[in-house]
């Protein structure tokens, strides 16, 4: 079915904005963008005069099996495989409703993300495009060990990395440091070593895959960058050396500002475990400072929320975008981080991440223009994935 959007404000994802643009697309891709009238070719016409067209949004850090309740980690650990699968499906639908057409799932119990990806790809259920890693790779007793694959030493990491790829992982998730939601570990302490992560990166590279490292503390971050990971997740403590290494290695930062923000905002009064609140209170100020430093130094920043952590709900991508803007990004930069830059981090920028003729028809329409009203991101009206209308509010 050919869809025609008429007289819309369009952000192409590559830093450009155009007014009163017409857009024609179908399941084969984006067919026309311009000021000419393509309505005679259309099966469906949408009046875009009060709307803004964006490339399908991309969230590079979600946990589809986590539900965002106060102690979502404990619930995840306790879930059976069936309940975990149902949670993931519901959360995937919420992502679509927020305009998020592609997600990178950064760790799940039972490899649920891999199985849901297969179900969506086969058309059994509807949902976003999923890049899945299955269970994350962590040291014995390390961050997320409760649903991760525990390893110690280079050979165990090599074996685990090969196993993940055999199981169908699109990328490998590595735990370079401790984290805020795992009891009994220091959030910033180094965990997997540089040598261990380098082996995982080698295995991934040989298989044509990419890597992501949960990394909060400065030394763990630098270990991960030197090891060759594609993306640093969180990046709470970035010093000048880490920034320089990221420049040299073209490493991406996925900041997930919403995760500590929601934990600190809601606190123990809302039922979040005390240890998690304390660790995130310690992290939030340096985390924001590191984001600002990375932005000022032109590090590649791609949007990711850590959705599923306490009160960081699936379907609330807008909060992450608001925090990125609050910490210094322009509206055009925010959109770039949530579209083209995220696609580039995944290696699919030639297919999606921007509105260009010939690319996949991943198109989101929001009510209003975010340059004049940033809350427009909270008013998603239509969502298309590969030209298929997966959500319409009206």
C-alpha positions in Angstrom: 0.0 0.0 0.0 1.4 3.4 -1.0 1.1 6.0 1.7 1.3 9.7 0.9 1.9 12.3 3.6 1.1 15.8 2.4 2.6 19.2 3.5 4.5 17.9 6.5 7.5 19.3 8.4 10.3 16.9 7.9 13.5 16.2 9.9 15.6 13.8 7.8 17.7 12.5 10.7 20.9 13.9 9.2 20.6 17.4 10.6 18.2 18.9 8.1 14.7 20.3 8.5 12.3 21.0 5.6 8.8 22.6 5.6 5.8 21.7 3.6 7.3 18.5 2.2 5.4 15.6 0.5 6.4 12.0 1.2 5.4 8.9 -0.6 6.4 5.3 0.5 5.3 1.7 0.6 6.6 -1.6 1.8 9.5 -1.5 -0.7 10.8 1.7 0.8 10.7 5.5 0.5 9.6 6.4 -3.1 9.5 10.1 -3.2 10.4 13.1 -1.1 9.8 16.7 -2.3 7.4 19.4 -3.1 5.7 17.7 -6.1 2.2 16.3 -5.8 2.4 12.5 -5.6 -1.2 12.0 -4.4 -2.3 10.3 -7.7 0.0 7.4 -6.8 -1.3 7.0 -3.3 -3.6 4.4 -1.7 -3.7 6.4 1.5 -3.3 10.1 2.1 -2.4 11.7 5.4 -2.7 15.5 5.9 0.6 16.5 7.5 0.0 20.2 8.0 0.1 20.0 11.8 2.5 17.1 11.9 6.2 16.4 11.9 7.8 13.4 10.0 10.8 11.8 11.6 12.8 8.6 10.7 11.7 5.7 12.8 13.2 6.2 16.3 15.9 3.8 17.5 16.5 3.0 21.2 19.9 1.3 21.5 19.4 0.1 25.1 16.3 -1.6 26.3 15.5 -4.6 28.4 12.2 -6.0 27.0 11.8 -8.6 29.8 12.0 -5.9 32.6 8.8 -4.0 33.4 10.0 -0.8 35.0 8.5 -1.5 38.4 10.3 -0.5 41.6 12.2 -3.8 41.9 12.1 -4.8 38.2 15.4 -6.7 38.5 14.0 -9.1 41.2 10.9 -9.6 39.1 12.9 -10.4 36.1 15.0 -13.0 37.9 11.9 -14.7 39.3 9.9 -14.8 36.0 9.3 -18.1 34.3 10.2 -18.3 30.6 6.5 -18.0 29.7 5.9 -14.9 31.8 9.1 -13.3 30.5 8.0 -13.8 26.9 4.6 -12.2 27.5 6.3 -9.2 29.2 8.6 -8.8 26.3 5.8 -8.8 23.8 3.7 -6.2 25.7 6.8 -4.0 26.1 7.7 -4.3 22.4 4.2 -3.0 21.6 4.7 0.0 23.9 7.9 0.8 22.1 6.1 1.0 18.8 3.5 3.3 20.3 6.3 5.7 21.3 7.6 5.8 17.7 10.5 3.4 18.4 10.7 1.3 15.3 14.1 -0.4 16.1 15.4 -1.5 19.5 18.7 -3.1 20.7 17.9 -5.4 23.6 20.9 -5.3 25.9 20.3 -8.5 27.8 17.5 -10.9 28.7 16.9 -14.1 30.6 16.3 -17.2 28.5 17.3 -15.5 25.3 13.8 -14.2 25.1 14.9 -11.2 22.9 16.2 -13.6 20.3 13.0 -15.6 20.2 10.8 -12.5 20.1 12.9 -11.2 17.2 12.3 -14.4 15.3 8.5 -14.2 16.0 8.3 -10.6 14.8 10.5 -11.4 11.7 8.2 -14.3 10.8 5.1 -12.2 11.2 3.7 -14.2 14.1 3.4 -11.0 16.2 3.9 -7.3 15.4 6.6 -5.3 17.0 9.8 -3.2 16.5 12.9 -4.5 14.7 14.9 -6.1 17.4 18.7 -6.4 17.6 19.2 -9.1 20.3 22.2 -10.3 22.4 20.4 -12.9 24.5 22.1 -13.3 27.9 24.9 -10.8 28.6 28.5 -12.0 29.3 29.6 -11.2 32.8 32.3 -12.4 35.3 31.3 -14.8 38.0 29.2 -12.8 40.4 29.4 -9.8 38.1 26.7 -7.3 37.0 23.5 -9.1 36.0 25.0 -12.5 36.8 21.4 -13.5 37.8 20.4 -13.8 34.2 23.8 -13.6 32.4 26.4 -16.1 31.3 29.2 -16.2 33.9 32.8 -16.5 32.7 36.3 -16.2 34.0 39.4 -16.0 31.8 40.0 -15.5 28.1 39.1 -19.0 27.0 35.7 -19.0 28.9 34.9 -15.7 27.3 35.8 -17.0 23.8 33.6 -20.0 24.4 30.7 -17.9 25.6 31.0 -15.4 22.8 30.9 -18.2 20.2 27.9 -19.8 22.0 26.0 -16.5 21.9 26.5 -16.2 18.1 25.5 -19.8 17.7 22.3 -19.1 19.6 21.5 -16.2 17.2 22.8 -13.1 18.9 23.1 -10.0 16.7 25.7 -8.5 19.0 27.5 -9.3 22.2 26.8 -7.5 25.5 29.8 -7.4 27.9 29.9 -6.3 31.5 33.0 -4.1 31.9 32.0 -2.8 35.4 29.6 -3.4 38.2 26.1 -1.8 38.0 23.5 -0.1 40.0 20.9 -2.8 40.1 23.0 -5.8 41.0 23.3 -6.2 44.8 26.7 -6.8 46.3 28.8 -5.3 43.6 30.4 -1.8 43.3 28.8 0.0 40.4 32.1 1.5 39.0 34.4 -1.4 39.8 36.1 -3.0 36.8 34.9 -6.6 36.1 35.7 -8.2 32.8 39.3 -7.4 31.9 40.5 -5.7 28.8 42.0 -9.0 27.6 38.7 -10.8 28.2 36.7 -8.2 26.3 39.2 -8.1 23.5 38.6 -11.8 22.8 34.9 -11.3 22.7 35.3 -8.4 20.3 37.6 -10.5 18.1 35.0 -13.3 18.0 32.2 -10.8 17.2 34.3 -9.1 14.5 35.1 -12.4 12.9 31.4 -13.2 12.7 30.5 -9.7 11.4 28.9 -8.7 14.7 29.2 -5.7 17.0 29.6 -5.3 20.8 28.3 -3.3 23.6 29.9 -2.8 27.0 28.1 -1.9 30.2 30.7 0.5 31.6 30.3 3.0 34.5 33.7 3.4 36.2 36.5 5.2 34.3 39.1 2.3 34.2 36.4 -0.2 33.1 35.3 2.2 30.4 38.9 2.5 29.1 39.4 -1.2 29.2 36.3 -1.7 27.1 37.4 1.0 24.6 40.9 -0.4 24.2 39.4 -3.9 23.8 37.5 -2.6 20.7 33.8 -2.5 21.8 31.4 -0.7 19.5 29.4 1.1 22.1 29.9 2.2 25.7 26.7 1.9 27.7 26.1 4.6 30.4 29.7 6.0 30.5 29.2 7.4 33.9 32.9 8.5 34.5 34.6 9.8 31.3 37.9 11.4 31.9 40.0 13.1 29.2 41.9 9.9 28.4 38.6 8.0 27.9 37.4 10.8 25.6 40.6 10.7 23.5 40.4 6.9 23.3 36.8 7.1 22.1 37.8 9.5 19.4 40.7 7.3 18.2 38.5 4.2 18.2 35.3 5.9 16.9 33.5 4.4 19.9 29.9 5.4 20.4 28.4 6.5 23.7 24.9 5.3 24.6 24.2 7.5 27.7 20.9 6.2 29.2 20.4 9.3 31.2 16.9 8.3 32.1 17.9 5.3 34.2 19.6 7.0 37.2 17.2 10.0 36.8 14.1 7.9 37.4 15.7 5.9 40.2 16.8 9.0 42.1 13.6 10.8 41.4 11.4 8.0 42.7 13.6 6.7 45.5 13.1 4.3 48.3 9.6 5.8 49.0 8.4 4.2 45.8 9.8 0.8 46.7 13.2 0.9 44.9 15.8 -1.1 46.9 18.0 1.2 49.0 21.2 -0.1 47.5 20.0 0.8 44.0 19.0 4.3 45.0 22.3 4.9 46.8 24.4 3.7 43.9 22.4 5.8 41.4 22.6 8.9 43.6 26.4 8.6 43.5 26.4 8.1 39.8 23.9 10.7 38.5 26.1 13.9 38.8 29.2 12.4 37.2 27.0 10.8 34.6 25.5 14.1 33.5 29.0 15.7 33.5 30.4 12.9 31.4 27.5 13.3 28.9 28.2 17.1 28.6 31.9 16.4 28.1 31.3 13.8 25.4 28.9 16.2 23.6 31.3 19.1 23.8 34.1 16.9 22.4 32.0 15.6 19.5 31.9 12.0 20.6 29.4 9.9 18.6 26.3 9.8 20.9 23.4 7.5 20.1 20.2 7.4 22.1 19.4 4.6 24.5 17.2 4.6 27.6 17.8 1.4 29.6 14.1 1.0 29.5 12.8 -1.6 32.0 14.8 -0.3 34.9 12.8 1.2 37.8 10.2 3.7 36.6 12.1 3.9 33.3 9.1 2.6 31.3 8.9 1.1 27.9 7.1 3.7 25.7 8.7 6.6 27.5 11.6 7.4 25.0 10.7 11.0 25.3 12.2 11.4 28.8 15.6 10.4 27.5 15.4 12.9 24.6 14.3 15.6 27.1 17.3 14.9 29.3 19.7 15.0 26.3 18.3 18.4 25.4 18.5 19.6 29.0 22.2 18.7 29.1 23.1 20.7 26.0 22.0 19.0 22.8 20.1 21.0 20.2 16.8 19.6 18.8 18.5 18.6 15.6 21.3 16.8 17.5 18.8 14.9 19.7 16.9 13.7 16.6 20.3 12.8 14.9 21.2 10.7 18.0 17.9 8.9 18.1 17.9 8.1 14.3 20.9 8.2 12.0 23.6 7.9 14.7 21.9 5.0 16.3 21.5 3.3 12.9 25.2 3.9 12.3 26.0 2.2 15.6 24.0 -0.8 14.5 25.6 -0.8 11.0 22.3 -0.2 9.2 22.6 3.5 8.3 22.4 2.6 4.6 19.0 1.1 5.2 17.3 3.3 7.9 18.0 6.1 10.3 17.2 8.9 7.8 14.3 9.8 5.5 15.9 9.3 2.1 14.5 7.8 -1.2 15.4 4.2 -1.4 15.7 3.5 2.4 13.3 1.5 4.4 10.0 3.3 5.0 10.5 3.7 8.8 8.5 6.8 9.4 7.0 8.4 12.5 4.6 11.2 12.6 4.3 13.4 15.7 1.8 16.1 16.5 3.6 19.5 16.4 7.2 20.6 15.8 9.8 19.7 18.5 11.8 22.9 17.7 8.9 25.0 19.0 7.4 22.4 21.4 9.7 19.6 22.5 6.8 17.8 24.1 5.7 16.8 20.5 7.7 13.7 21.0 5.1 12.6 23.5 2.3 12.9 20.9 3.0 10.1 18.4 0.2 9.9 15.8 1.4 7.3 13.2 4.2 4.7 13.2 5.3 2.9 10.0 7.9 0.1 9.9 9.0 -0.9 6.4 6.0 1.0 5.1 3.5 -1.0 7.3 1.3 1.1 9.6 1.9 -0.5 13.0 0.2 2.3 15.0 -2.2 5.1 14.5 -3.7 7.2 17.2 -6.4 8.6 15.0 
